[in-house]
Amino acid sequence: MNTYLGIDTSCYTTSVSLVDETYRVIADERKILEVAKGGRGLAQSNMVYQHTRNLPELFEKLSTSLRDYMDIRAIGVTDKPRRREDSYMPAFYSGYGYARSLAAVLGVPLYVISHQENHLFAVLRNLKKIGIEPFYGLHLSGGTTDFLYVSPDERGLSITRIGGSSDISAGQFVDRVGVAMGLSFPAGSAIDTLAQQYSAVVRGAPVFYKSGEISFSGPESQAQRYMAEKSYDMTKIAKWTLSTIWNGLEKLLDFGCERGMERLVAAGGVLSNTYLRECLIHYGGIHDIRIDTAEPCYSADNATGAAFWASYAYQKEKK
């Protein structure tokens, strides 16, 4: 059976995936990078070191699937955060180097995309198509809160940022609050679990908005002050944090509605969160907007989007 390999080495996770010609995931291996307790991130040199250490381990885990599906026809890999000339991050070259070497040895095409495209493709893989019509996108991850206008093209996805966060991202807001509460970094999963334990309605903080840009730095400072001065309920703070994020995202979506948005492809690790997914789907229903998301496990960093693009692009070229 023809298979397609995807590799992604982001700021938080080392990922390798295999999909087949129908875009079904055959194998998906990942390892979250290790951050010291109390830390809020990693230096790029540490990311590169951990990716270099993790990739052989993940390929060893992938070896069982590779024995069963040896016909790798193409490889997809991420090489930068965004598809822009000024976008650069050393961590991605760990995976890119592996992919380029494997493509050369196997004699197969290499398809290079950005990490942002990879996240959006993880959603489109679920739909088994890309289409030709432009659409709006929302990318929410540990370092990114971007509202996008996306046009499919021969290289993948041509993306224009039309709004988002002007300072810290939604993911950084979650992580900073979580670390201040003593949770491990990244804190998204733990915040999600805590928030689900608080059943009462919580109004989040107001989020500054202007011309398509929102700001989470004010609410983050507010959360830090509150936790420093008072005894607090961790479940309530978690729910408040997510409610605050939604207050900001709702303003971005309203901005999209003003521009005539009819479809939104929402991607990124923050959208693994139960509360935010529910808010997003509810918003789409009220405003008659088609909302496309990946399953929660494929919203977090993974390489299925790169593998999907390799499969899609290869088969399209062979027609």
NUVEXFI-734163 format. One record per residue (C-alpha): residue in three letters; x, y, z. Coordinates in pm, whole numbers, always signed. Example, Ala and Ser with C-alpha at 12.3 -4.5 7.8 and 13.67 -1.06 7.14 Angstrom:
! residues 2
> resn  x  y  z
> ALA  +1230  -450  +780
> SER  +1367  -106  +714
! end
This chain:
! residues 319
> resn  x  y  z
> MET  +0  +0  +0
> ASN  +122  +350  -82
> THR  +191  +555  +229
> TYR  +302  +909  +304
> LEU  +522  +1029  +588
> GLY  +482  +1354  +780
> ILE  +733  +1516  +1018
> ASP  +687  +1821  +1241
> THR  +930  +1953  +1502
> SER  +762  +2244  +1677
> CYS  +835  +2440  +1994
> TYR  +648  +2187  +2206
> THR  +632  +1848  +2033
> THR  +829  +1611  +1811
> SER  +584  +1441  +1572
> VAL  +590  +1179  +1295
> SER  +287  +1038  +1113
> LEU  +191  +803  +830
> VAL  -124  +830  +619
> ASP  -243  +627  +322
> GLU  -392  +729  -14
> THR  -735  +779  +145
> TYR  -575  +1007  +410
> ARG  -640  +755  +686
> VAL  -389  +782  +970
> ILE  -185  +461  +983
> ALA  +51  +569  +1258
> ASP  +94  +878  +1473
> GLU  +383  +912  +1716
> ARG  +461  +1221  +1924
> LYS  +669  +1326  +2221
> ILE  +616  +1649  +2412
> LEU  +937  +1838  +2485
> GLU  +1043  +1844  +2849
> VAL  +1029  +2174  +3041
> ALA  +1166  +2214  +3394
> LYS  +902  +2257  +3664
> GLY  +807  +2623  +3690
> GLY  +944  +2696  +3342
> ARG  +737  +2871  +3077
> GLY  +918  +2754  +2765
> LEU  +1248  +2643  +2616
> ALA  +1545  +2802  +2443
> GLN  +1571  +2715  +2075
> SER  +1897  +2526  +2135
> ASN  +1718  +2304  +2388
> MET  +1434  +2241  +2143
> VAL  +1679  +2134  +1873
> TYR  +1859  +1906  +2119
> GLN  +1537  +1738  +2233
> HIS  +1405  +1695  +1877
> THR  +1738  +1540  +1773
> ARG  +1707  +1299  +2066
> ASN  +1336  +1225  +2013
> LEU  +1327  +1160  +1637
> PRO  +1515  +826  +1642
> GLU  +1292  +709  +1928
> LEU  +976  +798  +1738
> PHE  +1096  +631  +1418
> GLU  +1172  +318  +1619
> LYS  +811  +323  +1742
> LEU  +698  +382  +1383
> SER  +901  +84  +1262
> THR  +619  -169  +1306
> SER  +393  +30  +1076
> LEU  +677  +91  +834
> ARG  +732  -284  +803
> ASP  +367  -331  +713
> TYR  +352  -29  +480
> MET  +691  +4  +318
> ASP  +584  +186  +1
> ILE  +651  +544  +111
> ARG  +575  +755  -196
> ALA  +634  +1105  -58
> ILE  +732  +1294  +256
> GLY  +579  +1612  +398
> VAL  +763  +1827  +652
> THR  +739  +2165  +821
> ASP  +1034  +2404  +799
> LYS  +910  +2728  +958
> PRO  +627  +2867  +1175
> ARG  +446  +3056  +895
> ARG  +471  +3065  +516
> ARG  +656  +3395  +503
> GLU  +1009  +3489  +405
> ASP  +1077  +3639  +748
> SER  +950  +3333  +937
> TYR  +1232  +3129  +1091
> MET  +1283  +2902  +1390
> PRO  +1575  +2657  +1432
> ALA  +1357  +2387  +1591
> PHE  +1194  +2309  +1258
> TYR  +1526  +2230  +1091
> SER  +1559  +1921  +1311
> GLY  +1267  +1761  +1129
> TYR  +1346  +1920  +795
> GLY  +1695  +1767  +796
> TYR  +1553  +1421  +867
> ALA  +1289  +1457  +596
> ARG  +1531  +1585  +333
> SER  +1775  +1299  +404
> LEU  +1502  +1034  +394
> ALA  +1358  +1173  +69
> ALA  +1702  +1161  -92
> VAL  +1771  +802  +22
> LEU  +1424  +674  -74
> GLY  +1415  +871  -399
> VAL  +1074  +1023  -325
> PRO  +940  +1381  -349
> LEU  +967  +1613  -50
> TYR  +682  +1858  +13
> VAL  +772  +2144  +247
> ILE  +506  +2347  +426
> SER  +483  +2573  +730
> HIS  +373  +2468  +1077
> GLN  +63  +2684  +1039
> GLU  -32  +2506  +715
> ASN  +27  +2175  +893
> HIS  -233  +2264  +1158
> LEU  -490  +2370  +899
> PHE  -424  +2060  +690
> ALA  -488  +1846  +999
> VAL  -845  +1980  +984
> LEU  -879  +1940  +608
> ARG  -754  +1580  +627
> ASN  -1068  +1500  +824
> LEU  -1273  +1635  +533
> LYS  -1060  +1444  +277
> LYS  -1043  +1750  +53
> ILE  -890  +2094  +24
> GLY  -1107  +2257  -241
> ILE  -1028  +2571  -437
> GLU  -1238  +2831  -255
> PRO  -1075  +3067  -1
> PHE  -1184  +3039  +361
> TYR  -1123  +3202  +697
> GLY  -892  +3035  +947
> LEU  -826  +3056  +1319
> HIS  -492  +2927  +1448
> LEU  -467  +2901  +1826
> SER  -154  +2742  +1968
> GLY  +107  +2788  +2239
> GLY  +266  +3081  +2059
> THR  +2  +3190  +1807
> THR  -338  +3354  +1803
> ASP  -396  +3438  +1437
> PHE  -715  +3514  +1245
> LEU  -650  +3429  +881
> TYR  -771  +3452  +523
> VAL  -662  +3135  +343
> SER  -641  +3051  -28
> PRO  -539  +2699  -144
> ASP  -263  +2699  -408
> GLU  -11  +2463  -568
> ARG  +233  +2497  -275
> GLY  -25  +2436  -4
> LEU  -208  +2727  +155
> SER  -149  +3095  +87
> ILE  -223  +3264  +418
> THR  -284  +3628  +503
> ARG  -307  +3729  +866
> ILE  -597  +3971  +909
> GLY  -616  +3979  +1288
> GLY  -528  +3805  +1612
> SER  -348  +3884  +1934
> SER  -130  +4194  +1952
> ASP  +71  +4064  +2249
> ILE  +65  +3722  +2417
> SER  -126  +3441  +2252
> ALA  -423  +3255  +2400
> GLY  -192  +2959  +2461
> GLN  +63  +3173  +2645
> PHE  -215  +3319  +2860
> VAL  -326  +2967  +2958
> ASP  +30  +2850  +3024
> ARG  +127  +3152  +3234
> VAL  -180  +3120  +3453
> GLY  -129  +2745  +3479
> VAL  +238  +2770  +3576
> ALA  +149  +3035  +3838
> MET  -91  +2779  +3987
> GLY  +187  +2521  +4002
> LEU  +81  +2320  +3697
> SER  +332  +2171  +3456
> PHE  +412  +2345  +3128
> PRO  +235  +2331  +2887
> ALA  -72  +2369  +3106
> GLY  -357  +2351  +2854
> SER  -473  +1998  +2933
> ALA  -467  +2055  +3310
> ILE  -656  +2386  +3278
> ASP  -919  +2208  +3065
> THR  -964  +1937  +3329
> LEU  -986  +2187  +3616
> ALA  -1235  +2410  +3434
> GLN  -1470  +2117  +3376
> GLN  -1486  +2067  +3753
> TYR  -1635  +2415  +3808
> SER  -2003  +2401  +3712
> ALA  -2108  +2761  +3779
> VAL  -2104  +3026  +3507
> VAL  -1795  +3246  +3522
> ARG  -1761  +3575  +3341
> GLY  -1412  +3621  +3211
> ALA  -1225  +3950  +3206
> PRO  -1294  +4207  +2934
> VAL  -1047  +4177  +2646
> PHE  -922  +4486  +2465
> TYR  -1004  +4489  +2094
> LYS  -919  +4726  +1812
> SER  -924  +4675  +1434
> GLY  -900  +4296  +1438
> GLU  -648  +4278  +1724
> ILE  -710  +4155  +2079
> SER  -488  +4171  +2389
> PHE  -452  +3915  +2668
> SER  -171  +4087  +2862
> GLY  -413  +4286  +3081
> PRO  -615  +3979  +3188
> GLU  -293  +3784  +3248
> SER  -167  +4055  +3485
> GLN  -507  +4056  +3656
> ALA  -488  +3680  +3710
> GLN  -136  +3701  +3851
> ARG  -238  +3976  +4096
> TYR  -545  +3782  +4207
> MET  -346  +3466  +4277
> ALA  -74  +3656  +4461
> GLU  -309  +3839  +4697
> LYS  -588  +3593  +4779
> SER  -662  +3231  +4842
> TYR  -828  +3107  +4527
> ASP  -1019  +2816  +4380
> MET  -805  +2661  +4105
> THR  -1111  +2530  +3921
> LYS  -1271  +2875  +3916
> ILE  -950  +3042  +3795
> ALA  -923  +2782  +3518
> LYS  -1283  +2847  +3408
> TRP  -1225  +3224  +3430
> THR  -914  +3192  +3210
> LEU  -1100  +3004  +2937
> SER  -1399  +3238  +2957
> THR  -1161  +3532  +2914
> ILE  -1007  +3371  +2606
> TRP  -1351  +3321  +2458
> ASN  -1433  +3690  +2520
> GLY  -1138  +3775  +2296
> LEU  -1206  +3512  +2032
> GLU  -1568  +3621  +2003
> LYS  -1450  +3969  +1905
> LEU  -1232  +3820  +1631
> LEU  -1522  +3612  +1502
> ASP  -1749  +3917  +1503
> PHE  -1481  +4091  +1295
> GLY  -1495  +3799  +1052
> CYS  -1873  +3821  +1030
> GLU  -1842  +4187  +940
> ARG  -1622  +4078  +648
> GLY  -1877  +3820  +530
> MET  -1727  +3505  +682
> GLU  -1931  +3195  +598
> ARG  -1676  +2923  +680
> LEU  -1408  +2897  +947
> VAL  -1133  +2634  +968
> ALA  -1019  +2638  +1331
> ALA  -690  +2469  +1421
> GLY  -418  +2451  +1685
> GLY  -355  +2299  +2024
> VAL  -571  +2545  +2218
> LEU  -871  +2405  +2030
> SER  -822  +2074  +2207
> ASN  -998  +2253  +2493
> THR  -1352  +2132  +2562
> TYR  -1498  +2467  +2671
> LEU  -1358  +2666  +2378
> ARG  -1470  +2405  +2123
> GLU  -1823  +2416  +2263
> CYS  -1827  +2797  +2250
> LEU  -1699  +2795  +1892
> ILE  -1957  +2543  +1767
> HIS  -2235  +2733  +1946
> TYR  -2123  +3059  +1784
> GLY  -2125  +2896  +1440
> GLY  -2478  +2772  +1493
> ILE  -2609  +3113  +1598
> HIS  -2439  +3299  +1311
> ASP  -2488  +3031  +1042
> ILE  -2115  +2981  +991
> ARG  -1967  +2646  +896
> ILE  -1707  +2555  +1159
> ASP  -1449  +2291  +1064
> THR  -1217  +2158  +1336
> ALA  -995  +1855  +1379
> GLU  -1062  +1597  +1646
> PRO  -911  +1718  +1977
> CYS  -620  +1474  +1948
> TYR  -531  +1620  +1607
> SER  -572  +1981  +1716
> ALA  -260  +1956  +1931
> ASP  +79  +1955  +1756
> ASN  +108  +1654  +1524
> ALA  +239  +1569  +1176
> THR  -80  +1439  +1014
> GLY  -129  +1765  +825
> ALA  +213  +1735  +661
> ALA  +151  +1368  +578
> PHE  -190  +1458  +432
> TRP  -41  +1728  +211
> ALA  +228  +1487  +88
> SER  -43  +1234  -5
> TYR  -272  +1493  -162
> ALA  -3  +1674  -361
> TYR  +164  +1353  -482
> GLN  -161  +1199  -605
> LYS  -265  +1524  -773
> GLU  +65  +1544  -961
> LYS  +33  +1181  -1077
> LYS  -312  +1229  -1229
! end
